[in-house]
Amino acid sequence: MKSQIIVGSRRSKLALVQTNWVINELKKHYPTIDFRIEEMVTKGDKILDVTLSKVGGKGLFVSEVEQALVDKHIDFAVHSMKDVPAVIEEGLTIAAIPERESANDVFVFKEVHDFGDLPTQAIIGTSSLRRASQILAERPDLQIKFIRGNIDTRLRKLREEDFDAIILAQAGLSRMGWLEDDSLRIQTIPETICLPAVGQGALAIECREEDNDTKDILRSIHHAITANCVAAERAFLKTLNGGCEIPIAGYATQSGSKVSFKGLVGTPDGKTIWEAERVGEDADQIGTEAANELLEKGAGALIASLRDENV
């Protein structure tokens, strides 16, 4: 058994909160291990003046951390699952997925308290094509304006700039302890309006495939149902070969042995949305089948054209 483990984490407040949560959960099972955090800054953290779709898509928030794993500078890394590409670096593995937080998105409003009360031409802040596409499909009268930065930065921009609302992941606000902040006008967005990103609300704990000791330690906080649902979502993403440059959403839940999955691909303006749903016991299969259905409906041509635009 290892006496010390080095944990890789992005330097943002949310990333460090997540990493410390994982360490505290592991300490419940392994109280004698000394866990130390190695903070890192990724490409996605450095480039904040353009949308994610224009930066390069896959691996923006994980590549540097994965390289540290490959180079054996750290023993494992904690990622937000939605940031992890469908195909990870060779020689690495996602060894544990803890129980998921809420997968939903939320509105944080400047003045109103409800989505339906936003006036025509209200400005919504998001850098996510997935969120923009679905919100415009529901309310084409709204304006989408680019916004980047960590949660603190985006909340400050909501207060100080011309946004009427911004969209954030509910899990991030929950982990920061801000859902109960009475100064924030928060409304959960139902999946019928904005289907979550693949893996949203879940954490991915990644280590080297060969490191059996670390894998054994990490399995102590693995949540099988969350992992099974995420498997369906990631099979969907992998089959579509999608990244940040494509408006893609996918969300699975499990009841008994049955996994229910819904996925979609949309145009950035929200004028066309393709959806597919599946229920089954094989998570990989239903995610793959849903993706193939959307590819046949016309999503394949859209994905190819959007990827060409961002090359």
Secondary structure, DSSP 8 states (H G I E B T S, - for coil): --SEEEEEEESSHHHHHHHHHHHHHHHHH-TT-EEEEEEE--HHHH--SS-HHHHTSTTTTTHHHHHHHHTTS-SEEEEEGGGS-SS--TTEEEEE--------EEEEESS-SSGGG--TT-EEE---HHHHHHHHHH-TTSEEE---S-HHHHHHHHHHSS-SEEEEEHHHHHHHT-TT-TTSEEEEE-TTTS---TTTT-EEEEEETT-HHHHHHHGGG--HHHHHHHHHHHHHHHHHT--TTS-EEEEEEEETTEEEEEEEEE-TTSS-EEEEEEEES-HHHHHHHHHHHHIIIIIHHHHHHHHHHT-
